[in-house]
Amino acid sequence: MNFVTHFTKYFSIGIINTLIHWIIFAIIISITNITQAYANLIAFLASVTFSFFAKAKFTFNKKSTGCRYIAFIGFMGMMSYLIGCFSDKLNIYPILTLITFSTISLMLGFFFSKFVVFKGIE
């Protein structure tokens, strides 16, 4: 499968994942007093399991293993939390935090998934 096909499938699953993430983030920010860093991390954790299994099966056609799951969650979760911390320090509006995380995680997440988490022959 070529790069464009992989990225298109990854992006399609990412749209659903992003909607889940954004809705949960918005709910948490609107009803609690926790920081954006924690709200972004919680929203991420709630949507990442769907994302991992869908991407393993439909994007990379690979077996879902515990090691792959931990690598995927670890990298993406760290990125989620760090972007939230950055946003908190700069007093960035929550919507900009979501847009920033979604954009960065699309690109870095794809390359990390393709070349680290789900590497190998298709």
N, C-alpha and C positions, 0 to 999 in steps of 0.2 A: 504494500500500500504506500502511495507516495505522500510527500509532506503535505500537500494541499488537502488531500483527502483526510489525513489524520487531523490536521488543524480544523477543518470544517466540522468533523464529528466532535472533536474536543470542544469547539466553540458552541455547538448546538446543545450539548449537555450542560455546558457552562451557563447558558442562558437560564435554564431551569434552576440550576444550583444558585445562581445569582439572585433570582427572584426569591427563593427560599431564604437566602442569607439576608437580603435587604428587608424583607418583611419582618423577620425575627429581630434584626437590629433596630428597626423603627419602633417595634413594640417595646423592646427593652429600654431604649432611650426615652420613650414617651411616658413610661410608667414607673421607672426607677431612677435612682440618683447615682448609679454606678458610672464609672468612666467609660469613654469611648473605647479604650483599649480592651477592657473586659467585655463590653457589649459586643464589640467586633469579634472577639475570640469566641464568645458563647454562640453568636449567630453562625460563625464559621463551623464550630463543632457540630451544630445542629444540622448543617447542610452537607458536610463533608462526606459522610458515609454514603449517602445517595450518589454523590459525585464519584467517589472512588469506585464503587461497584459498577456504575454505568460506564465509566471511562475504561475500566478493565475489560468489560465485555464488549461494548460497542465501538470504542475508539481503537483500542490496542489489541483486542482479541487475545487477552492473556488471562491466566488463572489469577484469581484474587487470593493472595496469601497474606498471612499475618505480617511478615517482614515488609512486604510492599505497602500494606496498609499503614504501618507505623512510619515508614519512610515518607509516604505521601502526606499523612497527617502532621508529622513533625515539621516538615519543610513548610507546608502551607500554613500551619498554625503559627509557627514562628513569624512568618511574614505578616499574617493577620495581626498578631499582637504588636509587632514592631511598628506597623503603620498606624495602629491605634495610639500607641505611645507618642509617636511623632505628632499625630493630630492633636492629642491632648496638650503637649508642650507648646504647640503653636496656636492653640485655641481655634482650630479649624472647624468649620461647620460640619455636622455629622454627614450631610449629603456629600460633601467633598471627600470625607473619609471613605465613604462607600465607593465613590467613583474612582478614587485613587487606588484603593485596594483591588477593586474589580479589574481595572486596567492592568496594574502590575501583576496581579495573580494570573491573569489570562496568559500573558507572555511568559513570565518566569515559570509558572506552573506547567505550561505545555512543554517547555524544554526540559524541565526537571523530570516530568512524567515520561517523556519519550526517551530520554537518554540515561535516566537513572532508575526510576521505579519500574517501568515496563520495557526496559532495553531488551534487545535480542531479536532473533529472527521471527518474523510474523508467521 
